[in-house]
């Protein structure tokens, strides 16, 4: 078999994989776009100091046993 026959044998599958690859890229771009829109609509965190901010203790850890 010469190389032109070998290369021509896989053209049917290559179109299928090209279309599947393009659809995957489009799906990933749509997911990225929708997640960015969802993050943009999320409210900002409060800028004031919150109670127990930076604490690693649970509320009952200071009680004597």
Secondary structure, 3 states (H helix, E strand, C coil): CCHHHHHHHCHHHHHHHHHHHHHHHHHHHHHHHHHHHHHHHCCCCCCCCCCCCCCCCCCCCCCCC
